[in-house]
Amino acid sequence: MDTMTLADAFAKFGGKAASRLHGLSAIAADGSLILACSAAGFVRPKRGVLRYEDRLLRENETAIGTQAQLLGQHLTLARDGELPIRMIVTTEKSTAAGKTSRSTHVRTDLVGKVMEFDGDHFVVDFTRAEEPHVPPARRK
C-alpha cells in the first residue's frame, strides 16, 4: 500500500478532484465515481463486503461546503446511473506536536455501489472487482 498525494490518488483512477488538497470526489474518464473515504468510516457488515458510511454535513458544520455539494451531486449520479465507485482512503494521524498529517492510498481491487443516499447520509458497499472469466486452456 503506497501512500501518495490526494491529487495522485485521483489521477490513478483517471480523474481530477476540484480541490487538490480537499477533494472528496470526481468522475473518472471511464464514467466511474472516485470517492475519497476516511479510514474511520469503514465497517465489515458481512463477508466480502467493506461498507463505507458518512454524511455530507458533519455535526460541527453549519453549511455544506463546495466539495461536499459536489460530492452530493456525484453520489446522486452514481445512485441513479448505477455507476461503479472507486476508492481512495485517507487516514488522519496526530503527531506528538499536536499537528495532524494525512496519508492517502487507493484500493484498485475494490469496486463500490451506492446502497443509500438521502441527500446527506450515504452508504457505499465495496466488493472485490470481478475479473473477467478466462476458461482454462484446452488440452491437446
Backbone as a printed PyTorch tensor [residue, N CA C, xyz], in Angstrom:
tensor([[[  0.8440,  -1.1700,   0.0000],
         [  0.0000,   0.0000,   0.0000],
         [  0.8910,   1.2360,   0.0000]],

        [[  0.9880,   1.8950,  -1.1430],
         [  1.8080,   3.0880,  -1.2650],
         [  0.9960,   4.2990,  -0.8750]],

        [[  1.6400,   5.2120,  -0.1570],
         [  0.9660,   6.4560,   0.1710],
         [  1.3110,   7.4780,  -0.9130]],

        [[  0.3710,   8.3560,  -1.2180],
         [  0.5370,   9.3080,  -2.3090],
         [ -0.2250,  10.5710,  -1.9900]],

        [[ -0.0930,  11.5670,  -2.8300],
         [ -0.8820,  12.7830,  -2.6420],
         [ -2.3250,  12.4940,  -3.0530]],

        [[ -3.2350,  13.3100,  -2.5740],
         [ -4.6370,  13.1400,  -2.9410],
         [ -4.8220,  13.3250,  -4.4520]],

        [[ -4.1330,  14.2920,  -5.0230],
         [ -4.2260,  14.5240,  -6.4720],
         [ -3.7320,  13.3070,  -7.2570]],

        [[ -2.6370,  12.6890,  -6.7970],
         [ -2.1190,  11.4930,  -7.4620],
         [ -3.0900,  10.3230,  -7.3330]],

        [[ -3.7600,  10.2340,  -6.1880],
         [ -4.7360,   9.1570,  -5.9780],
         [ -5.9010,   9.2930,  -6.9580]],

        [[ -6.4150,  10.4890,  -7.1490],
         [ -7.4890,  10.6970,  -8.1190],
         [ -6.9900,  10.3810,  -9.5300]],

        [[ -5.7790,  10.8130,  -9.8360],
         [ -5.2070,  10.5640, -11.1680],
         [ -5.0240,   9.0810, -11.4350]],

        [[ -4.7520,   8.3020, -10.4040],
         [ -4.5730,   6.8490, -10.5570],
         [ -5.8170,   6.2090, -11.1800]],

        [[ -6.9880,   6.7770, -10.8850],
         [ -8.2540,   6.2680, -11.4370],
         [ -8.7080,   7.0650, -12.6590]],

        [[ -7.8870,   7.9990, -13.1320],
         [ -8.2380,   8.7590, -14.3310],
         [ -9.1510,   9.9330, -14.0560]],

        [[ -9.0360,  10.5220, -12.8580],
         [ -9.8810,  11.6610, -12.5190],
         [ -9.0870,  12.7870, -11.9110]],

        [[ -9.7600,  13.9100, -11.7380],
         [ -9.1440,  15.0820, -11.1280],
         [-10.1810,  15.7310, -10.2310]],

        [[ -9.8500,  15.8480,  -8.9430],
         [-10.7610,  16.4800,  -7.9950],
         [-10.7470,  17.9890,  -8.1880]],

        [[-11.8260,  18.6480,  -7.7880],
         [-11.9160,  20.0940,  -7.9000],
         [-10.9000,  20.7870,  -6.9910]],

        [[-10.5080,  20.1270,  -5.9000],
         [ -9.5080,  20.6660,  -4.9920],
         [ -8.3820,  19.6440,  -4.8320]],

        [[ -7.1500,  20.0850,  -5.0370],
         [ -6.0040,  19.1710,  -4.9230],
         [ -5.8090,  18.6700,  -3.4990]],

        [[ -6.1550,  19.4820,  -2.5180],
         [ -5.9070,  19.1290,  -1.1210],
         [ -7.1330,  18.6110,  -0.3800]],

        [[ -8.3230,  19.0280,  -0.8050],
         [ -9.5250,  18.6970,  -0.0470],
         [-10.6200,  18.0570,  -0.8840]],

        [[-10.2710,  17.5530,  -2.0610],
         [-11.2680,  16.9400,  -2.9300],
         [-11.9020,  15.7220,  -2.2800]],

        [[-13.1950,  15.5700,  -2.4700],
         [-13.9310,  14.4320,  -1.9160],
         [-14.3550,  13.4450,  -2.9940]],

        [[-14.4830,  13.9290,  -4.2290],
         [-14.9710,  13.0500,  -5.2950],
         [-14.6270,  13.6360,  -6.6560]],

        [[-14.7260,  12.7770,  -7.6560],
         [-14.5430,  13.1830,  -9.0480],
         [-15.1640,  12.1050,  -9.9190]],

        [[-15.4810,  12.4680, -11.1380],
         [-15.9280,  11.4840, -12.1130],
         [-14.7280,  11.1620, -13.0020]],

        [[-14.4000,   9.8790, -13.0830],
         [-13.2540,   9.4220, -13.8660],
         [-13.5780,   9.4450, -15.3530]],

        [[-12.5490,   9.3490, -16.1600],
         [-12.7120,   9.3310, -17.6140],
         [-13.6020,   8.1710, -18.0580]],

        [[-13.5840,   7.0440, -17.3200],
         [-14.4120,   5.8900, -17.6900],
         [-15.8470,   5.9910, -17.1740]],

        [[-16.1770,   7.1080, -16.4910],
         [-17.5360,   7.3250, -16.0050],
         [-17.7730,   6.8770, -14.5800]],

        [[-16.7980,   6.2390, -13.9600],
         [-16.9820,   5.8090, -12.5740],
         [-16.7990,   6.9960, -11.6270]],

        [[-17.3320,   6.8590, -10.4180],
         [-17.1680,   7.8630,  -9.3780],
         [-15.9370,   7.5050,  -8.5580]],

        [[-15.0750,   8.4660,  -8.3460],
         [-13.9240,   8.2800,  -7.4650],
         [-14.2920,   8.9430,  -6.1440]],

        [[-14.2310,   8.1930,  -5.0600],
         [-14.6730,   8.6720,  -3.7520],
         [-13.5210,   8.6470,  -2.7630]],

        [[-13.2350,   9.7840,  -2.1370],
         [-12.2300,   9.8630,  -1.0760],
         [-12.9260,   9.5130,   0.2390]],

        [[-12.5060,   8.4250,   0.8470],
         [-13.1220,   7.8970,   2.0670],
         [-12.1830,   8.0780,   3.2540]],

        [[-12.7500,   8.4310,   4.3970],
         [-11.9810,   8.4920,   5.6310],
         [-11.8650,   7.0830,   6.1950]],

        [[-10.6660,   6.6860,   6.5970],
         [-10.4530,   5.3240,   7.1070],
         [-11.3810,   4.9990,   8.2730]],

        [[-11.8040,   5.9980,   9.0230],
         [-12.6690,   5.7770,  10.1880],
         [-14.1020,   5.3950,   9.8090]],

        [[-14.4810,   5.5420,   8.5430],
         [-15.8600,   5.2990,   8.1420],
         [-16.1700,   3.8920,   7.6580]],

        [[-15.2310,   2.9550,   7.8040],
         [-15.4190,   1.6080,   7.2680],
         [-15.8550,   0.6090,   8.3320]],

        [[-16.7430,  -0.2950,   7.9220],
         [-17.1270,  -1.4640,   8.7210],
         [-17.2620,  -2.6440,   7.7650]],

        [[-17.2680,  -3.8420,   8.3220],
         [-17.4750,  -5.0650,   7.5280],
         [-18.8010,  -5.6840,   7.9670]],

        [[-19.9050,  -5.3840,   7.2570],
         [-21.2070,  -5.9050,   7.6600],
         [-21.3750,  -7.4000,   7.4180]],

        [[-20.6510,  -7.9210,   6.4320],
         [-20.6960,  -9.3540,   6.1370],
         [-19.4610,  -9.7180,   5.3230]],

        [[-19.2420, -10.9950,   5.2040],
         [-18.0720, -11.4920,   4.4820],
         [-18.0730, -10.9650,   3.0420]],

        [[-16.9240, -10.4520,   2.6240],
         [-16.7560,  -9.9940,   1.2500],
         [-17.2480,  -8.5890,   0.9770]],

        [[-17.7360,  -7.8810,   2.0180],
         [-18.2510,  -6.5220,   1.8290],
         [-17.5350,  -5.5710,   2.7810]],

        [[-17.0150,  -4.4860,   2.2340],
         [-16.4350,  -3.4140,   3.0190],
         [-17.3540,  -2.2190,   2.8400]],

        [[-18.0120,  -1.8000,   3.9040],
         [-19.0150,  -0.7240,   3.8330],
         [-18.4060,   0.5860,   4.2990]],

        [[-18.6920,   1.6360,   3.5370],
         [-18.2870,   2.9900,   3.9210],
         [-19.5490,   3.7980,   4.1680]],

        [[-19.5830,   4.4680,   5.3160],
         [-20.7560,   5.2500,   5.6930],
         [-20.2950,   6.6260,   6.1670]],

        [[-20.9810,   7.6670,   5.6790],
         [-20.5870,   9.0300,   6.0370],
         [-21.7650,   9.9680,   5.8020]],

        [[-21.5220,  11.2360,   6.0600],
         [-22.5150,  12.2970,   5.8320],
         [-21.8480,  13.4330,   5.0520]],

        [[-22.6480,  14.1350,   4.2730],
         [-22.1430,  15.3300,   3.6090],
         [-21.9700,  16.4480,   4.6260]],

        [[-22.9310,  16.5810,   5.5160],
         [-22.9370,  17.6390,   6.5170],
         [-22.5410,  17.0430,   7.8570]],

        [[-21.4060,  17.4450,   8.3560],
         [-20.9180,  16.9530,   9.6360],
         [-21.5490,  17.7590,  10.7700]],

        [[-21.5470,  17.2080,  11.9750],
         [-22.1950,  17.8400,  13.1210],
         [-21.7060,  19.2590,  13.3880]],

        [[-20.4110,  19.5070,  13.2290],
         [-19.8680,  20.8210,  13.5620],
         [-19.9290,  21.8110,  12.4010]],

        [[-20.5050,  21.4200,  11.2890],
         [-20.6070,  22.3180,  10.1300],
         [-22.0300,  22.8470,  10.0280]],

        [[-22.1570,  24.1120,   9.6940],
         [-23.4780,  24.7080,   9.5800],
         [-23.9590,  24.7800,   8.1440]],

        [[-23.0480,  24.7230,   7.2040],
         [-23.4310,  24.7700,   5.7890],
         [-22.5750,  23.7900,   5.0100]],

        [[-23.1480,  23.2220,   3.9820],
         [-22.4060,  22.2870,   3.1450],
         [-21.4420,  23.0790,   2.2720]],

        [[-20.1660,  22.7190,   2.3390],
         [-19.1420,  23.3890,   1.5470],
         [-19.1920,  22.9710,   0.0900]],

        [[-18.4060,  23.6310,  -0.7240],
         [-18.3710,  23.3700,  -2.1610],
         [-18.0260,  21.9220,  -2.4710]],

        [[-17.0130,  21.3590,  -1.7880],
         [-16.6070,  19.9790,  -2.0530],
         [-17.7090,  18.9980,  -1.6720]],

        [[-18.4030,  19.2680,  -0.5580],
         [-19.4930,  18.3920,  -0.1270],
         [-20.6900,  18.5000,  -1.0820]],

        [[-20.9470,  19.6930,  -1.6060],
         [-22.0260,  19.8570,  -2.5850],
         [-21.7280,  19.0610,  -3.8380]],

        [[-20.4860,  19.1110,  -4.2910],
         [-20.0830,  18.3590,  -5.4780],
         [-20.1890,  16.8610,  -5.2130]],

        [[-19.7670,  16.4340,  -4.0270],
         [-19.8980,  15.0240,  -3.6610],
         [-21.3660,  14.6040,  -3.6920]],

        [[-22.2670,  15.4430,  -3.1970],
         [-23.6970,  15.1410,  -3.2430],
         [-24.1880,  14.9490,  -4.6740]],

        [[-23.7300,  15.7990,  -5.5790],
         [-24.1020,  15.6650,  -6.9900],
         [-23.5560,  14.3620,  -7.5640]],

        [[-22.3110,  14.0570,  -7.2230],
         [-21.6920,  12.8270,  -7.7240],
         [-22.3810,  11.5840,  -7.1690]],

        [[-22.7530,  11.6030,  -5.8960],
         [-23.4530,  10.4550,  -5.3080],
         [-24.8200,  10.2540,  -5.9560]],

        [[-25.4980,  11.3480,  -6.2640],
         [-26.7890,  11.2490,  -6.9500],
         [-26.6090,  10.6250,  -8.3260]],

        [[-25.5910,  11.0720,  -9.0620],
         [-25.2960,  10.4840, -10.3760],
         [-24.9830,   8.9950, -10.2520]],

        [[-24.1620,   8.6480,  -9.2630],
         [-23.7700,   7.2420,  -9.0800],
         [-24.9640,   6.3830,  -8.6920]],

        [[-25.8150,   6.8950,  -7.8130],
         [-27.0010,   6.1450,  -7.3910],
         [-27.9650,   5.9660,  -8.5560]],

        [[-28.3100,   7.0510,  -9.2100],
         [-29.3130,   6.9970, -10.2720],
         [-28.8060,   6.2850, -11.5250]],

        [[-27.5070,   6.4350, -11.8160],
         [-26.9370,   5.8220, -13.0080],
         [-26.2440,   4.4990, -12.7410]],

        [[-26.3070,   4.0420, -11.4940],
         [-25.6440,   2.7990, -11.0800],
         [-24.1800,   2.7790, -11.5180]],

        [[-23.4910,   3.8890, -11.2600],
         [-22.0800,   3.9990, -11.6180],
         [-21.2200,   3.2230, -10.6270]],

        [[-20.1560,   2.5910, -11.1020],
         [-19.2120,   1.9540, -10.1780],
         [-18.4570,   3.0350,  -9.4120]],

        [[-18.0340,   2.7070,  -8.1950],
         [-17.3280,   3.6580,  -7.3460],
         [-15.9340,   3.1140,  -7.0470]],

        [[-14.9360,   3.9610,  -7.2330],
         [-13.5450,   3.6100,  -6.9730],
         [-13.1270,   4.2700,  -5.6660]],

        [[-12.2940,   3.5880,  -4.8850],
         [-11.9860,   4.0140,  -3.5280],
         [-10.5900,   4.6040,  -3.3530]],

        [[-10.5840,   5.7840,  -2.7260],
         [ -9.3740,   6.3980,  -2.1900],
         [ -9.5700,   6.4160,  -0.6820]],

        [[ -8.5470,   6.0340,   0.0730],
         [ -8.6460,   6.0220,   1.5320],
         [ -7.6740,   7.0440,   2.1050]],

        [[ -8.2030,   7.9280,   2.9590],
         [ -7.3570,   8.8890,   3.6620],
         [ -7.3730,   8.5590,   5.1490]],

        [[ -6.1970,   8.6210,   5.7540],
         [ -6.0590,   8.3280,   7.1750],
         [ -5.4150,   9.5300,   7.8550]],

        [[ -6.1210,  10.0660,   8.8480],
         [ -5.5960,  11.1950,   9.6250],
         [ -4.7630,  10.6550,  10.7730]],

        [[ -3.5940,  11.2640,  10.9840],
         [ -2.7140,  10.8730,  12.0790],
         [ -2.3130,  12.1140,  12.8580]],

        [[ -2.3500,  12.0090,  14.1850],
         [ -1.9030,  13.1100,  15.0440],
         [ -0.4410,  12.8880,  15.3980]],

        [[  0.3120,  13.9780,  15.3640],
         [  1.7200,  13.8930,  15.7350],
         [  1.8800,  14.3340,  17.1880]],

        [[  3.0510,  14.0930,  17.7430],
         [  3.3290,  14.4750,  19.1280],
         [  3.2430,  15.9870,  19.3190]],

        [[  3.4970,  16.7350,  18.2730],
         [  3.4620,  18.1970,  18.3440],
         [  2.0370,  18.7410,  18.2540]],

        [[  1.0500,  17.8510,  18.1800],
         [ -0.3380,  18.2910,  18.1140],
         [ -0.8420,  18.5900,  16.7200]],

        [[ -0.0160,  18.3880,  15.7280],
         [ -0.4310,  18.6020,  14.3420],
         [ -1.0190,  17.3080,  13.8020]],

        [[ -1.7300,  17.4190,  12.7090],
         [ -2.2570,  16.2160,  12.0620],
         [ -1.6500,  16.0980,  10.6720]],

        [[ -1.4410,  14.8800,  10.2680],
         [ -0.9830,  14.6100,   8.9150],
         [ -1.9360,  13.5980,   8.3040]],

        [[ -1.9380,  13.5310,   6.9980],
         [ -2.8530,  12.6320,   6.3070],
         [ -2.0680,  11.7670,   5.3400]],

        [[ -2.3750,  10.4710,   5.3700],
         [ -1.8100,   9.5810,   4.3610],
         [ -2.9540,   9.1510,   3.4480]],

        [[ -2.6240,   8.9240,   2.2000],
         [ -3.6270,   8.6010,   1.1890],
         [ -3.1560,   7.4040,   0.3760]],

        [[ -4.0650,   6.4630,   0.1410],
         [ -3.7700,   5.3440,  -0.7480],
         [ -5.0380,   4.9410,  -1.4950]],

        [[ -4.8760,   4.1530,  -2.5340],
         [ -6.0160,   3.7140,  -3.3470],
         [ -6.2100,   2.2190,  -3.1830]],

        [[ -7.4540,   1.7970,  -3.4070],
         [ -7.7810,   0.3630,  -3.4180],
         [ -8.3240,   0.0500,  -4.8070]],

        [[ -7.4480,  -0.4100,  -5.6830],
         [ -7.8460,  -0.7210,  -7.0550],
         [ -8.5830,  -2.0520,  -7.1470]],

        [[ -8.4920,  -2.8610,  -6.0860],
         [ -9.1010,  -4.1900,  -6.0950],
         [-10.5760,  -4.1890,  -5.6960]],

        [[-11.0980,  -3.0480,  -5.2600],
         [-12.4870,  -2.9750,  -4.8000],
         [-13.2990,  -2.0160,  -5.6590]],

        [[-14.5550,  -2.3740,  -5.8740],
         [-15.4950,  -1.5240,  -6.6070],
         [-16.7460,  -1.3890,  -5.7510]],

        [[-17.2590,  -0.1690,  -5.6670],
         [-18.4030,   0.0830,  -4.8100],
         [-19.6740,   0.4140,  -5.5550]],

        [[-20.7510,   0.4220,  -4.7670],
         [-22.0740,   0.7670,  -5.2670],
         [-22.7990,   1.5430,  -4.1770]],

        [[-23.4990,   2.6180,  -4.5740],
         [-24.2790,   3.3890,  -3.6050],
         [-25.4700,   2.5400,  -3.1640]],

        [[-25.5340,   2.2640,  -1.8700],
         [-26.6320,   1.4780,  -1.3120],
         [-27.7300,   2.3860,  -0.7610]],

        [[-27.3260,   3.5340,  -0.1980],
         [-28.2660,   4.5110,   0.3480],
         [-27.6930,   5.9020,   0.1400]],

        [[-28.5700,   6.8490,  -0.1630],
         [-28.2030,   8.2570,  -0.1820],
         [-29.4760,   9.0700,  -0.0780]],

        [[-29.5940,   9.8270,   1.0190],
         [-30.8040,  10.6140,   1.2450],
         [-30.5770,  12.1170,   1.0780]],

        [[-29.4740,  12.4710,   0.4500],
         [-29.1330,  13.8760,   0.2840],
         [-28.1100,  14.3350,   1.3120]],

        [[-27.9090,  13.5550,   2.3660],
         [-26.8970,  13.8430,   3.3800],
         [-26.1530,  12.5580,   3.7540]],

        [[-26.8400,  11.6390,   4.3600],
         [-26.2490,  10.3640,   4.7910],
         [-26.1010,   9.4370,   3.5830]],

        [[-24.9330,   8.7740,   3.4810],
         [-24.7600,   7.8330,   2.3830],
         [-24.0150,   6.5850,   2.8330]],

        [[-24.3110,   5.4810,   2.1340],
         [-23.6930,   4.1880,   2.3850],
         [-23.2470,   3.6240,   1.0490]],

        [[-21.9750,   3.2040,   0.9940],
         [-21.4190,   2.5960,  -0.2100],
         [-20.8370,   1.2490,   0.1920]],

        [[-21.2340,   0.1930,  -0.5040],
         [-20.6800,  -1.1390,  -0.2680],
         [-19.6560,  -1.4500,  -1.3460]],

        [[-18.4560,  -1.8500,  -0.8980],
         [-17.3720,  -2.2120,  -1.7960],
         [-17.1550,  -3.7150,  -1.7510]],

        [[-16.9530,  -4.2890,  -2.9090],
         [-16.6350,  -5.7160,  -3.0260],
         [-15.4660,  -5.8530,  -3.9980]],

        [[-14.8930,  -7.0410,  -4.0200],
         [-13.7840,  -7.2900,  -4.9480],
         [-14.2630,  -7.0930,  -6.3800]],

        [[-13.4180,  -6.4660,  -7.1740],
         [-13.7370,  -6.2760,  -8.5920],
         [-13.7550,  -7.6400,  -9.2580]],

        [[-14.7950,  -7.8860, -10.0340],
         [-14.8740,  -9.1560, -10.7520],
         [-13.8800,  -9.1520, -11.8980]],

        [[-13.1070, -10.2010, -11.9430],
         [-12.1710, -10.3360, -13.0560],
         [-12.8630, -11.1210, -14.1510]],

        [[-12.5960, -10.7650, -15.3960],
         [-13.2350, -11.4980, -16.4830],
         [-12.8680, -12.9860, -16.4260]],

        [[-13.8540, -13.8080, -16.6470],
         [-13.6350, -15.2540, -16.5990],
         [-12.8620, -15.6840, -17.8450]],

        [[-11.7550, -16.3600, -17.6010],
         [-10.9490, -16.8940, -18.7050],
         [-11.0030, -18.4100, -18.5830]],

        [[-11.5960, -19.0960, -19.5670],
         [-11.6600, -20.5600, -19.4670],
         [-10.2730, -21.1580, -19.5260]],

        [[-10.0860, -22.2900, -18.8250],
         [ -8.7730, -22.9360, -18.8730],
         [ -8.4550, -23.3770, -20.2930]],

        [[ -7.1670, -23.3930, -20.6120],
         [ -6.7360, -23.7980, -21.9440],
         [ -7.0860, -25.2770, -22.1630]],

        [[ -7.5450, -25.5840, -23.3510],
         [ -7.8950, -26.9730, -23.6730],
         [ -6.6260, -27.7810, -23.8990]],

        [[ -6.6470, -28.9550, -23.3890],
         [ -5.5020, -29.8520, -23.5990],
         [ -5.6130, -30.5090, -24.9600]],

        [[ -4.4840, -30.7030, -25.5970],
         [ -4.4860, -31.3310, -26.9130],
         [ -4.1340, -32.7740, -26.8220]]])
